[in-house]
């Protein structure tokens, strides 16, 4: 079942076309990764799908809802975790989760369900009662990802989910992302870490100068371009 469909998507800033005629889809339980250099249009594409930016042209549908015409309903079905997101450092982790759950639902029972789920996801135990300002970057990222996952969204949009983390924390975040997909959420992510992309992704889209040049599995892309790894694939596509 397709959760996200992107059709003929364009985004212009004055005379500059940041995104040009992009088309792809993401199915339920699938992890789809957008890969490209800085300025290629990855984050712009994610923000349009997340209802933050308005497309210049084209169509985005999430679970059959038009992102531009039904943005309010769409926001109830998605979660977006940008690369530079943060949490309120003066709050404890548990207070932060309760606060965010209150934004998601007015129903007390539903809020409690969200918080319990988030607490399990973080696996921070008693550290949830410490102020977020005392957390390491890895702990903060786990908390933010738990916030993003607590509602079991139809689509999770994750921009550089392991940015700046060490190896062990990156592995933990990848496990959380994989678990999210295994529970049926469609995941759209962007990362510069090619090993991470190959480990996590069911399919990969290579975006260069605002255009989606290739879409396929890691193995199919490596085979097509006679490459040993995704970095070689990316270099060949970017330089073509």
N, C-alpha and C positions, 0 to 999 in steps of 0.2 A: 504494500500500500504506500503510495507516494504521499509524504507529509509536506514536502516543499517542492514547488515548481517555479523556476525562474525562466521567463521567456522574453527574448529580445530586450534585455535590460541595458539602459543607457543612463549615464550621469555626466552632465556638463557643468563646468565651472567657468562661465564666460566663454572664451574661445577654446578652452581646454576640455577635451573629452576624457574624463578619468576612467569611465567604464563604457565599453563599446560592444553592443550586441551579444551580451552574455546569455547563454542558455544552459541550464542543468537542472537536475532534480535530486532529491534525497528521500529515501524510503524509510519507513518505520524501522527502528533498530539499526540503521546504517550510520556509519561514521564516514563523512565526506570531508576531505581536507582541501583547502585552497592554498596553493604554494606559488610564491612569486617573489621577486625582489621588492625592496622598499619602493613605494610609489607606484606599484603595479596595478593598484585598484582593489586589493584584497579587503582592507578595512572599510573602504567605501561601500563595497558590495555587502559586507556583513551589516553595516549600519543601515543600509536601505532595507535589508531583510528584517532587521530588528525594529523597523518603523521610526528610526531616529532621523534618517535622511529621506527626502522625497525623490524618487527617480525622475529623470528628465523624460524618459519614455520607457515603455516596456511593462511587463506584468509580473507580479510576485503573488503566489497563492500559498497559503499555509493551511493545511487540512481543509482545502476547498474555499477558504476565505480570502478575499482580495485585500492585500496589505494596505493599499491606499484607501479603499472604500470602507473597509471594516477594521480599521486599525485598533479600535478599542477591544473588540472581540479577539483579535489576533494576539494582543499583549497578554491576554489571559491564558494563552496556549504556549507561549514561548518564554525563554529566559535568555538573557544576554550578559556575558561576562567579558568586559573589555580588558585589554592588556594592563591598563593603568588604574584599574578599579581599586578602591580601598574601603576600609570599614572605619567605624567611629572608634577612635583609639581610647576614648574615655569610658566606653562601655565594656562590660565583660562580654565574653563570647556568647554566653547564654542569653544575656539581655539583648544583645544584637539580634540573635536568631528570633527571639520573641517579638522584637520590634518589627523585623522584616516580615514575619508571619502575619502580623496585624495589617500590614499593607496589602498582603495577598488575599486575605479573607476576613470578613466581619464576623464569621461564625467561630465561636470559642472552641468548639470540638474540633473543627477543621484546623484551627491554628495550633492546637495542642498536637495534632497528628503531624503537621508540618515540622514542628520543633523537635518532636521525638525522632522523626526520620533524619533531620539534619544532625542531631546529636550523634546518632549512630554512624552517619557518613563521616563526620569529622574524626571520630575515634580519639578525641582529645581528653575525654574523661573529666577529671577534676579541673583540668586547665581551662575548661569553659567558664569557670568562675573567676578566672584572672582577667585583668583588663587587656584589651586587644593591643594596647600600646606596648605590652611586655612580650608579645608574641614574636617569634621568628617569622621570616618571610614565608617559609613553608607552612607554618601553622596558620598564618593569615590566609594564604591561598586555599588551604583546605577548608577553612571557615567560609570563604567566599564561594567556593565551588559547592559546598553543602547548602548554602543559601540558594544557589542557582538550581540545585537538584531537589530541594525540599518539596516542591509542588508536583514532581514527576511531570515535567512539561512535555508537550508533543514534540517541540523542537528546542534544542539547546544550542546557542550560538556562542562559541568560545574563541576569543582572540588571544593567541599566544598563552594558553593556559599554564605552561610551566616556565614562562619567561623569568630568568634570574634565579631559578631554583637549582640546588645542588642535585647530584645524581639520585640520591635516596628519596628526596622529596619529589623529584620529577617522576620517579617510578610510582610513588604512591598516588600522585595526581592522575597518571595514566591509567592506573587500576580503577580509580573512581570514574573516569570517563568511560572506560570499557564497561563498567558495571551499569552506568547510566544507559548505554545502548542496549545492553542485554535485557534491561527491563522495558525495552520498547521505545525509548526516546530516540528520535532522529537527531544526530549530532552534526553540526557544521562547524568546523574549526579551521583556524589558520595558525601556522607555525613556521619558523625558519629552521627548526631542527628536523633534518631529513630522516634521521634514525627514528625519531618520534613519529613522524608522519608514516613511515613504512610499518612501524610496529602497530599503530593504532588504526590506520585507515582501511576501510573496505574499498573505497575508490578515492582517486586523487584528481584534482583539476589544476592544471598548470596555467597560470595567468601572467601575461607579459604585456606591458603597455596597455592595460585595460581590456585586453582580449583574452578569452579562454582558448588557449591553443590546443590543449590535449585533455582528455578525460579517460581514466581507466584504472585498473588495479595496478599496484606497484609492479607485480610480475609482468603484466601485459605491457606496461610502459617500458620496462627494462628490456624486454624481448624485442619490442618494436624498434628501439633505438640502439640495440646491441650494446647496452650499458651494463656495467657491473653493479651500479647502485643508482639511487634516485638523484644524487648530486650530479652525476654524469648526464642523466636524462635531462635534468633541468638546464644544465649548461648548453646542451645540444639544442634544446627547444628555444632557449633565450637568445642564442646566437644565430638561429636560422633566419 
